[in-house]
Amino acid sequence: MWQQKSFENEEHKGILYLVPTPIGNLEDMSFRAIRILKEADLIAAEDTRNTKKLCNYFEIGTPVVSYHEHNKETSGEKLIEKVKQGLKIALVSDAGMPAISDPGYELVVAAISEQAAVVPLPGANAALTALIASGLPCQPLYFYGFLNRNKKDKRAELEGLKKQSATLIFYESPHRIKETLSIMLDVLGNRNMALCRELTKKYEEFIRGTLEESIEWAHQDEIRGEFCIIVEGSNCQQEEESSWWQHLSLEEHVNHYISVKSMPSKEAIKQTAKDRGLNKREVYQAYHIENH
């Protein structure tokens, strides 16, 4: 066991600072983060070009070196050596919190293994920023980050999360958002969710609704910006209570809502699709075309 006292003898020891940077709006940079970047001996950055723009904006003259996914082993060793020599190293990613779907975890582990102080700063994080405005429960939460790019592996990952009761948080690129939402609907069913993009920027947008509705939106609107996907967790108790329809055919299920609940056929089809975790179009086709 090692008990780190972060600020004991601070002036005379090396420290690895984890410094979050704005996810879009530069005004979200904290006073402390700016101070630490100015006072550090070195800034380790995921992309030196992006970080130098940030440094120029805040008049930070600290040298910037590269630390990213492809050089983290060799670069990491050099950085830890500098910390052991008593230097202050500030680690930043392109945006948000280092080590959260960004480089940093291995460097933190290496620093701790050498009993070098690791000091985190609070700050911008896309996942929590999206969650608190999503309208979905904020706790418990399950942050997953990016799903696998491969369709088969992505489906397997979601199957593993299907019974998770916590609110699920994912990151996704604009190029894969349609595919990912479609697989989510197929695996998780038509849950409530929120799509969040361009967070903190001028064109910030929240699309709240169901997975099925988000797919319709994605096929109608222009897809731009990185996405946070917030998905309602599984309600196992509710699923057990809703098993009343298990013995019904799909047609009988729809007719139950029409005759017993006095729903219009469109709403009955929508609710049946949600109960069964099916696409609304599938239920519509089965009810109106296959049975009539």
C-alpha positions, -999 to 999 in steps of 0.1 A, spaced: 0 0 0 12 35 -7 -4 66 8 0 96 -16 -1 130 1 -5 151 -31 7 184 -18 32 175 9 66 188 0 51 199 -34 79 222 -44 106 196 -42 90 166 -59 80 155 -94 43 154 -101 21 141 -129 -8 165 -133 -39 153 -152 -53 185 -167 -87 185 -185 -92 208 -214 -124 223 -229 -145 200 -250 -156 229 -272 -159 262 -255 -125 276 -244 -142 296 -216 -146 263 -198 -109 262 -190 -104 267 -153 -81 292 -137 -62 264 -119 -58 245 -151 -42 275 -168 -19 281 -139 -8 245 -138 0 245 -175 20 277 -171 39 264 -141 46 229 -154 80 220 -168 65 201 -197 31 195 -212 25 160 -226 -2 163 -253 -22 138 -274 -19 162 -304 8 189 -300 -8 211 -327 -42 213 -309 -25 219 -276 -3 246 -289 -34 265 -302 -48 262 -266 -15 274 -252 -14 304 -276 -49 314 -267 -41 315 -229 -5 327 -234 11 296 -220 47 292 -230 55 258 -215 72 233 -239 48 208 -254 58 172 -262 39 143 -278 22 116 -259 -4 96 -278 -17 61 -285 11 52 -309 41 64 -289 28 60 -254 53 33 -244 85 50 -254 72 85 -246 57 74 -213 90 60 -201 108 93 -208 80 113 -190 81 91 -159 119 95 -158 115 133 -158 89 131 -130 113 109 -110 139 137 -115 116 162 -99 99 177 -129 62 187 -131 45 171 -161 10 182 -172 -9 156 -193 -36 168 -216 -58 152 -243 -73 169 -273 -105 176 -253 -119 167 -220 -105 145 -193 -72 126 -199 -75 88 -197 -113 88 -204 -115 73 -240 -81 92 -245 -45 84 -237 -33 86 -201 -42 54 -182 -9 36 -188 10 68 -178 -9 70 -146 -2 33 -138 35 38 -146 37 69 -123 20 51 -94 43 21 -98 72 45 -92 53 61 -63 53 94 -82 24 117 -72 -5 118 -97 -27 149 -92 -60 152 -111 -77 185 -118 -115 186 -122 -129 199 -154 -147 193 -187 -160 159 -195 -183 151 -223 -200 121 -208 -212 138 -176 -220 170 -194 -243 151 -217 -258 129 -189 -270 157 -166 -290 173 -194 -303 141 -210 -334 138 -188 -324 102 -179 -314 90 -144 -280 103 -135 -272 75 -111 -263 47 -112 -245 53 -144 -224 30 -166 -198 47 -188 -187 25 -217 -171 49 -241 -166 38 -277 -181 5 -288 -160 -17 -311 -160 -7 -348 -167 -42 -359 -204 -49 -362 -202 -84 -348 -181 -73 -318 -203 -42 -313 -234 -64 -311 -217 -87 -286 -207 -58 -264 -243 -45 -264 -256 -80 -256 -234 -80 -225 -249 -46 -215 -285 -56 -222 -294 -63 -186 -274 -34 -171 -299 -14 -150 -277 17 -149 -280 45 -174 -256 37 -203 -232 63 -217 -214 58 -250 -193 79 -274 -196 76 -311 -183 92 -343 -206 108 -369 -196 82 -394 -209 52 -374 -238 67 -355 -265 53 -378 -251 18 -377 -246 20 -339 -282 32 -332 -296 5 -354 -277 -23 -336 -287 -7 -302 -324 -8 -312 -320 -44 -323 -302 -56 -292 -316 -33 -264 -351 -27 -277 -368 6 -281 -356 24 -250 -356 61 -241 -324 78 -249 -307 111 -258 -282 120 -285 -259 149 -276 -236 166 -301 -214 197 -304 -215 200 -266 -206 235 -252 -203 248 -288 -225 273 -307 -245 244 -324 -249 223 -293 -279 200 -297 -298 174 -277 -321 149 -295 -343 133 -268 -368 105 -275 -366 67 -281 -340 48 -300 -365 43 -328 -371 80 -331 -334 88 -330 -329 65 -360 -356 83 -379 -339 116 -370 -305 103 -381 -318 94 -416 -334 128 -420 -309 153 -406 -273 161 -415 -249 141 -392 -221 163 -378 -199 163 -347 -189 137 -321 -218 122 -302 -226 112 -267 -253 86 -266 -272 83 -233 -295 52 -231 -320 42 -205 -309 12 -184 -328 -21 -183 -357 -24 -158 -357 -61 -150 -387 -57 -126 -407 -38 -152 -398 -65 -178 -411 -92 -155 -443 -72 -148 -448 -67 -186 -447 -104 -194 -485 -105 -195 -483 -103 -233 -459 -132 -237 -487 -157 -246 -503 -132 -271 -496 -132 -308 -484 -99 -322 -519 -91 -336 -535 -99 -303 -510 -77 -285 -519 -47 -307 -556 -54 -305 -554 -55 -267 -542 -19 -266 -569 -9 -292 -598 -26 -275 -589 -25 -237 -568 7 -236 -588 25 -263 -556 35 -282 -556 45 -318 -540 17 -340 -508 39 -345 -502 43 -308 -511 6 -301 -485 -5 -327 -459 19 -312 -465 5 -276 -464 -31 -288 -431 -24 -306 -417 -9 -273 -430 -39 -252 -414 -64 -275 -382 -45 -283 -391 -44 -320 -389 -18 -347 -422 0 -352 -421 -8 -389 -419 -45 -383 -450 -44 -361 -469 -23 -386 -461 -47 -414 -470 -78 -394 -502 -62 -382 -515 -45 -413 -500 -65 -441 -494 -101 -429 -526 -104 -410 -550 -85 -432 
